[in-house]
Amino acid sequence: MGYKTYHELENDATGETAERLKARIESEEELARAIGEDHEWAKWYDHDRDMLALSKEFPDVTFILSGEGEESPDFWKTKYKDGKSFTAYGEIVYPVFGTLH
């Protein structure tokens, strides 16, 4: 069965670099399915390995990969740049109750 995640990729590539990046993503079925223009919920278990490699291939581009898993609360964002990464996990915080009326 497997666990699916909805991925969304942001990057700051421009011009020719953006075109090369788009072609690179479209050239691999797993990448295209997970983060291409028509991306969908996907089983992309190696996303960290793949994104680290992509960030090494495009060292001047900053990538931010967001993920939302099938089960709540499973959401995170990872920033990639030149083969390095940092992941931040989302958290749900409820505000303090106000005065009852």
Contacts in CASP RR format, 6 or more apart in sequence:
PFRMAT RR
TARGET T0000
AUTHOR 0000-0000-0000
METHOD contacts of the structure
MODEL  1
MGYKTYHELENDATGETAERLKARIESEEELARAIGEDHEWAKWYDHDRD
MLALSKEFPDVTFILSGEGEESPDFWKTKYKDGKSFTAYGEIVYPVFGTL
H
2 43 0 8 1.000
3 43 0 8 1.000
3 69 0 8 1.000
3 70 0 8 1.000
3 71 0 8 1.000
4 41 0 8 1.000
4 42 0 8 1.000
4 43 0 8 1.000
4 69 0 8 1.000
4 70 0 8 1.000
5 41 0 8 1.000
5 42 0 8 1.000
5 43 0 8 1.000
5 44 0 8 1.000
5 47 0 8 1.000
5 67 0 8 1.000
5 68 0 8 1.000
5 69 0 8 1.000
5 70 0 8 1.000
5 74 0 8 1.000
6 39 0 8 1.000
6 40 0 8 1.000
6 41 0 8 1.000
6 42 0 8 1.000
6 67 0 8 1.000
6 68 0 8 1.000
6 69 0 8 1.000
7 34 0 8 1.000
7 35 0 8 1.000
7 39 0 8 1.000
7 42 0 8 1.000
7 44 0 8 1.000
7 47 0 8 1.000
7 65 0 8 1.000
7 66 0 8 1.000
7 67 0 8 1.000
8 35 0 8 1.000
8 39 0 8 1.000
8 65 0 8 1.000
8 66 0 8 1.000
8 67 0 8 1.000
9 35 0 8 1.000
9 36 0 8 1.000
9 39 0 8 1.000
9 63 0 8 1.000
9 64 0 8 1.000
9 65 0 8 1.000
9 66 0 8 1.000
10 63 0 8 1.000
10 64 0 8 1.000
10 65 0 8 1.000
10 66 0 8 1.000
11 18 0 8 1.000
11 21 0 8 1.000
11 61 0 8 1.000
11 62 0 8 1.000
11 63 0 8 1.000
11 64 0 8 1.000
12 61 0 8 1.000
12 62 0 8 1.000
13 21 0 8 1.000
13 58 0 8 1.000
13 61 0 8 1.000
17 58 0 8 1.000
17 60 0 8 1.000
17 61 0 8 1.000
20 58 0 8 1.000
21 58 0 8 1.000
21 61 0 8 1.000
24 31 0 8 1.000
24 54 0 8 1.000
24 57 0 8 1.000
24 58 0 8 1.000
25 31 0 8 1.000
25 32 0 8 1.000
25 35 0 8 1.000
25 36 0 8 1.000
26 32 0 8 1.000
26 36 0 8 1.000
30 42 0 8 1.000
30 44 0 8 1.000
30 46 0 8 1.000
30 50 0 8 1.000
31 50 0 8 1.000
31 54 0 8 1.000
32 38 0 8 1.000
32 39 0 8 1.000
33 39 0 8 1.000
33 40 0 8 1.000
33 42 0 8 1.000
33 44 0 8 1.000
34 40 0 8 1.000
34 42 0 8 1.000
34 44 0 8 1.000
34 47 0 8 1.000
35 65 0 8 1.000
41 70 0 8 1.000
44 50 0 8 1.000
47 65 0 8 1.000
48 78 0 8 1.000
48 85 0 8 1.000
51 63 0 8 1.000
51 65 0 8 1.000
51 78 0 8 1.000
51 80 0 8 1.000
51 85 0 8 1.000
52 80 0 8 1.000
52 83 0 8 1.000
52 84 0 8 1.000
52 85 0 8 1.000
53 83 0 8 1.000
54 63 0 8 1.000
54 80 0 8 1.000
55 61 0 8 1.000
55 63 0 8 1.000
55 80 0 8 1.000
55 81 0 8 1.000
55 82 0 8 1.000
55 83 0 8 1.000
55 84 0 8 1.000
55 85 0 8 1.000
56 82 0 8 1.000
56 83 0 8 1.000
59 81 0 8 1.000
59 82 0 8 1.000
59 83 0 8 1.000
60 82 0 8 1.000
61 81 0 8 1.000
62 79 0 8 1.000
62 80 0 8 1.000
62 81 0 8 1.000
63 79 0 8 1.000
63 80 0 8 1.000
63 81 0 8 1.000
64 77 0 8 1.000
64 78 0 8 1.000
64 79 0 8 1.000
64 80 0 8 1.000
65 77 0 8 1.000
65 78 0 8 1.000
65 80 0 8 1.000
66 75 0 8 1.000
66 76 0 8 1.000
66 77 0 8 1.000
67 75 0 8 1.000
67 76 0 8 1.000
67 77 0 8 1.000
68 74 0 8 1.000
68 75 0 8 1.000
69 75 0 8 1.000
73 90 0 8 1.000
73 91 0 8 1.000
73 92 0 8 1.000
75 89 0 8 1.000
75 90 0 8 1.000
76 87 0 8 1.000
76 88 0 8 1.000
76 89 0 8 1.000
76 90 0 8 1.000
77 87 0 8 1.000
77 88 0 8 1.000
77 90 0 8 1.000
78 85 0 8 1.000
78 86 0 8 1.000
78 87 0 8 1.000
78 88 0 8 1.000
79 85 0 8 1.000
79 86 0 8 1.000
END
